[in-house]
Structure formats: C-alpha cells, structure tokens
Amino acid sequence: MSGGIPEAPPVLGGDRVYRIHWVLGTDRLRAVCHCGSERIFEDPVELWEWLLAHPDGHEPAAVPAPSPEPAPAREPAPA
C-alpha cells in the first residue's frame, strides 16, 4: 500500500458465516444468514436469536425471475 485507500480484507465464506450491517442513519441492523435470508432488526438480542435459530424463520432471498428478452424489431412489409 502506498497511500490512498487501503485494500479491503478478504471476505469470509462458509456454512456458518453471518453478516450484520448497520443501516445508516437509523438504529436498525440488517442481519444476513449464511443461507441468504435477510431481516432488519432494532434489537441486537433478537437479531442474534434469529440468526442462531437457523433454519427456523429463515427464507432464502428471493431471486428475481429473469426478464424475457425483447423480440427483435421487425421491419414493415414493403407496400
């Protein structure tokens, strides 16, 4: 590192990695379970109880359905 912004540390992965993010400008915390389920909490005790109760109350994050590709534009038939 030669000045500037330091590199981000490596991100952990695995079956028991939980992520907790502070929601800026609020007193809320966003919990992300290793299964992909997310939930917002105001009480950190409830947050940890929910995370550690996996899989009870955990629904995987919804994956949006892919949008169909638009049909190719057709040229008008010659008159």
C-alpha positions as MATLAB code, in Angstrom:
seq = 'MSGGIPEAPPVLGGDRVYRIHWVLGTDRLRAVCHCGSERIFEDPVELWEWLLAHPDGHEPAAVPAPSPEPAPAREPAPA';
ca = [
       0.000    0.000    0.000;
       1.436    3.323   -0.995;
      -1.000    5.897    0.389;
      -4.629    6.204   -0.622;
      -7.353    3.797    0.370;
      -6.219    0.501    1.959;
      -7.303   -2.766    0.373;
     -10.388   -4.438    1.793;
      -9.750   -7.524    3.932;
     -10.738  -10.884    2.431;
     -14.403  -11.839    2.817;
     -15.184  -14.991    4.744;
     -17.459  -17.629    3.312;
     -18.913  -20.871    4.552;
     -21.840  -22.546    6.245;
     -21.681  -20.545    9.482;
     -20.801  -17.000    8.378;
     -23.282  -14.357    9.484;
     -23.220  -10.729    8.414;
     -24.617   -7.808   10.369;
     -24.836   -4.374    8.778;
     -25.780   -1.124   10.426;
     -28.446    0.662    8.386;
     -27.011    4.165    8.011;
     -28.978    6.958    9.623;
     -31.093    4.566   11.723;
     -30.924    2.451   14.859;
     -31.568   -0.662   12.785;
     -29.370   -3.629   11.961;
     -29.649   -5.843    8.879;
     -28.844   -9.491    9.533;
     -27.773  -11.778    6.681;
     -27.698  -15.515    7.375;
     -25.385  -17.943    5.596;
     -28.498  -19.331    3.842;
     -29.114  -15.960    2.182;
     -32.087  -14.956    4.307;
     -32.121  -11.299    5.427;
     -34.062   -9.420    8.069;
     -34.000   -5.951    9.693;
     -33.882   -5.640   13.495;
     -33.897   -2.864   16.069;
     -32.866   -5.156   18.941;
     -29.467   -6.869   18.649;
     -30.559   -9.656   21.021;
     -33.488  -10.551   18.740;
     -31.105  -10.379   15.766;
     -28.739  -12.962   17.257;
     -31.592  -15.190   18.401;
     -32.919  -15.201   14.826;
     -29.504  -15.884   13.275;
     -28.680  -18.702   15.665;
     -32.145  -20.303   15.277;
     -31.367  -21.232   11.653;
     -33.344  -22.635    9.815;
     -36.395  -21.588   11.884;
     -37.876  -18.426   10.388;
     -35.360  -18.260    7.557;
     -36.496  -17.942    3.975;
     -33.865  -17.770    1.227;
     -33.536  -14.428   -0.501;
     -35.951  -14.176   -3.405;
     -34.215  -14.355   -6.738;
     -35.977  -12.217   -9.331;
     -37.138  -14.126  -12.373;
     -35.139  -13.294  -15.472;
     -36.985  -10.922  -17.759;
     -37.673  -12.288  -21.229;
     -35.509  -10.903  -23.971;
     -37.346   -8.363  -26.125;
     -38.475   -9.604  -29.502;
     -36.301   -8.367  -32.346;
     -37.681   -5.315  -34.120;
     -39.477   -6.227  -37.320;
     -39.247   -4.171  -40.456;
     -42.537   -3.144  -42.047;
     -43.580   -5.143  -45.079;
     -42.977   -3.368  -48.397;
     -46.107   -1.701  -49.755;
];
